[in-house]
Amino acid sequence: MNLIVAVDRKYGIGKDNGLLARVPADMKFFREKTMGKIIVMGSSTYMSFPKRPLPDRENLVLTSKPENYPEVTCFENIAELFAYIKDKHEDVFVCGGSTVYLQLLPYCEKAYVTHIDEEFEADVFFPNLDELENWEKTEESDVVETNGYNITFAVYENNDIREMN
Ligand SMILES: NC(=O)c1ccc[n+]([C@@H]2O[C@H](COP(=O)([O-])OP(=O)(O)OC[C@H]3O[C@@H](n4cnc5c(N)ncnc54)[C@H](OP(=O)(O)O)[C@@H]3O)[C@@H](O)[C@H]2O)c1
């Protein structure tokens, strides 16, 4: 299982249940990375998508109210989610929001982190991977300019992956 996220300088990821900025190169990266794969998200992130479910991906939603989302596969806890994805062959990408990242981070092998070189007024955050002992940055792209923002694409690897059981 992998994770994909876009963060600002303070690891902010969102505000008012929306993204912090429109970052076209990151949207393209997200689409390319997750296309044909399984994506896992919390109900708030799912509801934040203008068009849902996201096309050409299997959308899995964590929620205590599955009856509200009959169009997607829902799970009421992470044990149920793990039982479902255990036998899947497609890659699984955790794609937010903050509550789901926090719960699933220990189980992820890699984190694809887009760094946006800005400081926004965020109200939800991602853990600072540069400060976590078991996470190591293994790749970082050159700076890309997109919609007036400077961004870089980084890959972090988890040296202490927790078993999904
Ligand atoms: N920058 C990025 O890359 C990025 C990516 C994704 C999201 N975001 C942003 O993050 C924000 C949303 O994040 P958030 O933390 O507020 O919400 P969230 O994590 O997307 O969703 C929270 C909801 O998920 C459900 N949930 C979480 N864990 C669960 C569990 N173990 N079992 C059952 N249900 C569970 C609950 O739904 P119920 O209340 O339905 O029970 C909970 O209220 C938005 O601003 C969004 O734009 C940013």
The ligand as an ORCA input file, in Angstrom:
! r2SCAN-3c Opt
* xyz 0 1
  N      -3.433     17.806     -0.149
  C      -3.831     16.577     -0.362
  O      -3.136     15.792     -0.986
  C      -5.161     16.127      0.172
  C      -5.619     14.833     -0.100
  C      -6.838     14.434      0.421
  C      -7.592     15.292      1.194
  N      -7.116     16.545      1.441
  C      -7.891     17.464      2.263
  O      -8.093     16.889      3.543
  C      -9.319     17.401      4.092
  C     -10.201     16.247      4.522
  O      -9.532     15.509      5.529
  P     -10.216     15.153      6.942
  O      -9.152     14.645      7.828
  O     -11.021     16.313      7.376
  O     -11.256     14.019      6.538
  P     -11.086     12.552      5.882
  O      -9.949     11.866      6.539
  O     -11.078     12.672      4.414
  O     -12.472     11.883      6.291
  C     -12.836     11.747      7.648
  C     -13.994     10.784      7.726
  O     -13.579      9.500      7.264
  C     -14.262      8.504      8.000
  N     -13.267      7.675      8.688
  C     -11.992      7.966      8.972
  N     -11.396      6.917      9.571
  C     -12.322      5.948      9.670
  C     -12.320      4.619     10.181
  N     -11.221      4.074     10.741
  N     -13.452      3.895     10.116
  C     -14.586      4.413      9.543
  N     -14.649      5.665      9.039
  C     -13.528      6.416      9.106
  C     -15.207      9.198      8.947
  O     -16.382      9.334      8.165
  P     -17.906      9.398      8.721
  O     -17.972     10.727      9.427
  O     -18.686      9.340      7.446
  O     -18.092      8.226      9.625
  C     -14.533     10.549      9.147
  O     -15.412     11.570      9.534
  C      -9.928     18.269      2.997
  O      -9.562     19.617      3.216
  C      -9.272     17.734      1.740
  O      -9.277     18.675      0.690
  C      -5.928     16.963      0.937
*
